[in-house]
């Protein structure tokens, strides 16, 4: 019993010695009244955690442009949480994209997640810039930076972007985005922490010093997340697939396994010195709330 008490005490001391953690959450613009109600319910539960910001995605080709602007404006005004709007350069001229940036600024939104974006045909299809548009994310970042004092996040890919010919090209592209004025990179979802840690080593070796925030995807539905992963080039380890095998019709056990998997991932990263996390919520709050509590982040 004494040994157990000593282990518990040591665990509490380690937790107390950790630096404070910074969290951010990603949502997508709801398409229906019912989805919007869930959006606001989830935000209301997560807002007391005082996230650094909440981001709202931007549909392919700007299809959710107005809804994204409406949601980030409402988040800031109604919840008091800082909000970041996603922005891509797909299918739009520089003038049109710059107009969106000015619209964000006029609404009091000074955080932007700047992405090249995928063509409307989907991930894996070749990206063709608009004839008068930004050609890539680095140009988009430079254009945003020229328009005002924005906080800019960009994307990073722990398993390499599917369209990058090699690792050197992938890291060089990330460096161009950060050199153009981005403040940090947020990674695509990953499920093997080794991929993130190796990516971090590559970036630091290339002289990248900006924060590279791990993007964590709680597995609300293994089938759904596996589909997302296949489309964006994120791997699903065999051990992870085995944990969820046969749970499609057992939501209660699925939820328990999902919580355990996510807890293992984030706590291991904390032990590696990670102090910032970006959670992909899919407009749900339960698993994210549980993870925040495990990280010692509680409602204010």
Protein Blocks (a to p, Z undefined) as FASTA:
>chain_A
ZZmmmmmmmmmmmmmmpccddddddddddfbfklmmmmmmmmmmmmmnopabdcddddeh
hlmmmmmmmmmmmmmmmnopacdddddfehiafklmmmmmmmmmmnopabdcddebjafk
bghiacdddfkbcfbfklmmmmmmmnoccdddddddfkopaklmbfklmmmmmmmmmmno
pabdcddddfbfklmmmmmmmmmmnopabdcdddddddfblklmmmmmmmnopacdfklm
mmmgoplmmmklmmmmmmmmmmmmmmmmmmnopabdcddfklpaklmmmmmmmnopacZZ
